[in-house]
Amino acid sequence: MKISPAPSSVVSIRARRADVRGRVIAPDDTDYERGPNPLLRRDRAPAAAIVRVADDADVSRVLELARESGVELAVRSGCHSIAGHSVSEGGIVLDLRDMRALGVDVETGTAWAETGLTAGDVTDAVGAHGLAVGFGDSRSVGIGGITLGGGIGYLVRKYGLTIDDLLAADVVIADGEVRRVDAETEPDLFRGGGGNFGVATRFRFRLHKLDTVVGGVLLLPATPDVIAGFVAEAEAAPEELSTLANVMPAPPMPFVPEKQHGRLAIMALMAYAGAPEQGERGLAPFRALATPIADMLRLMPYPEIYPPEQEGSHPVATPHTMFVERIRDPEAETILEHLERSTAMMGSRSFGSSAARWPACPPTPPRSRIGRARSW
Ligand SMILES: Cc1cc2nc3c(=O)[nH]c(=O)nc-3n(C[C@H](O)[C@H](O)[C@H](O)COP(=O)(O)OP(=O)(O)OC[C@H]3O[C@@H](n4cnc5c(N)ncnc54)[C@H](O)[C@@H]3O)c2cc1C
């Protein structure tokens, strides 16, 4: 891709390092991150400046600079946007990752968390108090993007989406003013502010008492009847059990017998957020679908559901997402036929329970968007 020169107004932004408490990093600085994130590839034009903000005042200043210069502004929390919305070619990246303060109030069961934190950071910190808030299935996803985008993960059927546990937020709106918003104060901004209304610097989450889960990975052979059976069991499961069934080639990992490497399997990520003995009962029907290739389901402190990730890990995927009413044998056969001829994988989540308790939000989305949703 062609690298266009940064507008002079942006160059002057880089010269204004003293204006912010945090760090302004330009492409010629040694700590300018290209990194393993494919969205920051070398063949892409660099951002003119990455501003690693330190506080709300820095955020206001960066918004002001963007307004004055008219250059593109991208907001980055965990940088997991698959569409690349948190990077900019030639613009300013407002990088929140140094805003990492976290305060847990055990008495009220709430936490204020700055939006440079990741799902893993918050889960570990609140987990130390036997508390939890549900994020996705990946430790390194930023709480900024996942919370504002909804957030579907290991606790979705028990406690709903991440955003369902959002009680309040600090938002620096486009004119640079900081607003504390909740359901009563500025409800329109709180409920409707999905994107481009401002930069959320802090979230207040409701926390749930959750010491342990029974969960982890269950690897099953991927045949049409096992896929259809898995989906049926996931739908019928108690709300404590949330599942993600990935149909994909079995990875060459130590826990997978060599003869299974590369063969299509169901790599199921599961968590039962309730009494351990009931968890074992809830998981039994899945184990009974076929002889597991690997069974790593176990009782664990909830934070262990997020295994460690490689530093700077940024998996790449091009997701196509949809809602389907059912996956029975014929649909499962079609899925397998397609996967056998491609390098794709299929991930299936069953919702219902807490995720479905919220009333639909008027107005109805445009027809072209009905039935399309994020698959996470
Ligand atoms: C490996 C992987 C696994 C995933 N698993 C799941 C999953 O299990 N469940 C799930 O629900 N999602 C999942 N996702 C999707 C993920 O939740 C979204 O891509 C999310 O937007 C990433 O958030 P982020 O902060 O890391 O990303 P970023 O790229 O930093 O931000 C994403 C978007 O949110 C905006 N944004 C971020 N922070 C703020 C802020 N503080 N204020 C205003 N705007 C902001 C950014 O500008 C950008 O448009 C996954 C993504 C990946 C790459």
The ligand as an SDF file (V2000), in Angstrom:
LIG
                    3D

 53 58  0  0  0  0  0  0  0  0999 V2000
   -8.3210  -13.3050   18.9940 C   0  0  0  0  0  0  0  0  0  0  0  0
   -9.6340  -12.6120   19.2060 C   0  0  0  0  0  0  0  0  0  0  0  0
  -10.5800  -13.2170   20.0090 C   0  0  0  0  0  0  0  0  0  0  0  0
  -11.8000  -12.5980   20.2270 C   0  0  0  0  0  0  0  0  0  0  0  0
  -12.7220  -13.2200   21.0220 N   0  0  0  0  0  0  0  0  0  0  0  0
  -13.8830  -12.5920   21.2980 C   0  0  0  0  0  0  0  0  0  0  0  0
  -14.8600  -13.2080   22.1430 C   0  0  0  0  0  0  0  0  0  0  0  0
  -14.6940  -14.3100   22.6080 O   0  0  0  0  0  0  0  0  0  0  0  0
  -15.9880  -12.5090   22.4360 N   0  0  0  0  0  0  0  0  0  0  0  0
  -16.2030  -11.2680   21.9180 C   0  0  0  0  0  0  0  0  0  0  0  0
  -17.2550  -10.6860   22.2260 O   0  0  0  0  0  0  0  0  0  0  0  0
  -15.3290  -10.6750   21.0780 N   0  0  0  0  0  0  0  0  0  0  0  0
  -14.1730  -11.3260   20.7510 C   0  0  0  0  0  0  0  0  0  0  0  0
  -13.2900  -10.7390   19.8920 N   0  0  0  0  0  0  0  0  0  0  0  0
  -13.6490   -9.4800   19.2370 C   0  0  0  0  0  0  0  0  0  0  0  0
  -13.2360   -8.3300   20.1090 C   0  0  0  0  0  0  0  0  0  0  0  0
  -14.0670   -8.2670   21.2360 O   0  0  0  0  0  0  0  0  0  0  0  0
  -13.4040   -7.0150   19.3270 C   0  0  0  0  0  0  0  0  0  0  0  0
  -12.5780   -7.0350   18.2010 O   0  0  0  0  0  0  0  0  0  0  0  0
  -13.0960   -5.8370   20.2240 C   0  0  0  0  0  0  0  0  0  0  0  0
  -13.5450   -4.6650   19.5970 O   0  0  0  0  0  0  0  0  0  0  0  0
  -11.6280   -5.7450   20.5130 C   0  0  0  0  0  0  0  0  0  0  0  0
  -11.4220   -4.7890   21.5000 O   0  0  0  0  0  0  0  0  0  0  0  0
   -9.9670   -4.1530   21.7090 P   0  0  0  0  0  0  0  0  0  0  0  0
  -10.0960   -3.0820   22.6910 O   0  0  0  0  0  0  0  0  0  0  0  0
   -8.9530   -5.2200   21.9240 O   0  0  0  0  0  0  0  0  0  0  0  0
   -9.7000   -3.6250   20.2560 O   0  0  0  0  0  0  0  0  0  0  0  0
   -9.3100   -2.2130   19.6580 P   0  0  0  0  0  0  0  0  0  0  0  0
   -8.8410   -2.5890   18.2870 O   0  0  0  0  0  0  0  0  0  0  0  0
   -8.3820   -1.4620   20.5100 O   0  0  0  0  0  0  0  0  0  0  0  0
  -10.7010   -1.4490   19.6060 O   0  0  0  0  0  0  0  0  0  0  0  0
  -11.7920   -1.9730   18.8910 C   0  0  0  0  0  0  0  0  0  0  0  0
  -12.7680   -0.8420   18.5220 C   0  0  0  0  0  0  0  0  0  0  0  0
  -13.2720   -0.2430   19.7080 O   0  0  0  0  0  0  0  0  0  0  0  0
  -12.9060    1.1410   19.7560 C   0  0  0  0  0  0  0  0  0  0  0  0
  -12.4880    1.4270   21.1150 N   0  0  0  0  0  0  0  0  0  0  0  0
  -11.6620    0.6910   21.8730 C   0  0  0  0  0  0  0  0  0  0  0  0
  -11.5320    1.2220   23.0830 N   0  0  0  0  0  0  0  0  0  0  0  0
  -12.2850    2.3330   23.0950 C   0  0  0  0  0  0  0  0  0  0  0  0
  -12.5450    3.3200   24.0850 C   0  0  0  0  0  0  0  0  0  0  0  0
  -12.0030    3.2320   25.2810 N   0  0  0  0  0  0  0  0  0  0  0  0
  -13.3800    4.3600   23.7760 N   0  0  0  0  0  0  0  0  0  0  0  0
  -13.9400    4.4340   22.5400 C   0  0  0  0  0  0  0  0  0  0  0  0
  -13.7320    3.5160   21.5680 N   0  0  0  0  0  0  0  0  0  0  0  0
  -12.9090    2.4870   21.8390 C   0  0  0  0  0  0  0  0  0  0  0  0
  -11.7350    1.2750   18.7930 C   0  0  0  0  0  0  0  0  0  0  0  0
  -11.6170    2.5600   18.2780 O   0  0  0  0  0  0  0  0  0  0  0  0
  -12.0970    0.2740   17.7270 C   0  0  0  0  0  0  0  0  0  0  0  0
  -13.0500    0.8300   16.8430 O   0  0  0  0  0  0  0  0  0  0  0  0
  -12.0670  -11.3350   19.6230 C   0  0  0  0  0  0  0  0  0  0  0  0
  -11.1090  -10.7370   18.7890 C   0  0  0  0  0  0  0  0  0  0  0  0
   -9.9040  -11.3680   18.5790 C   0  0  0  0  0  0  0  0  0  0  0  0
   -8.8850  -10.7170   17.6820 C   0  0  0  0  0  0  0  0  0  0  0  0
  1  2  1  0
  2  3  1  0
  2 52  2  0
  3  4  2  0
  4  5  1  0
  4 50  1  0
  5  6  2  0
  6  7  1  0
  6 13  1  0
  7  8  2  0
  7  9  1  0
  9 10  1  0
 10 11  2  0
 10 12  1  0
 12 13  2  0
 13 14  1  0
 14 15  1  0
 14 50  1  0
 15 16  1  0
 16 17  1  0
 16 18  1  0
 18 19  1  0
 18 20  1  0
 20 21  1  0
 20 22  1  0
 22 23  1  0
 23 24  1  0
 24 25  2  0
 24 26  1  0
 24 27  1  0
 27 28  1  0
 28 29  2  0
 28 30  1  0
 28 31  1  0
 31 32  1  0
 32 33  1  0
 33 34  1  0
 33 48  1  0
 34 35  1  0
 35 36  1  0
 35 46  1  0
 36 37  1  0
 36 45  1  0
 37 38  2  0
 38 39  1  0
 39 40  1  0
 39 45  2  0
 40 41  1  0
 40 42  2  0
 42 43  1  0
 43 44  2  0
 44 45  1  0
 46 47  1  0
 46 48  1  0
 48 49  1  0
 50 51  2  0
 51 52  1  0
 52 53  1  0
M  END
$$$$
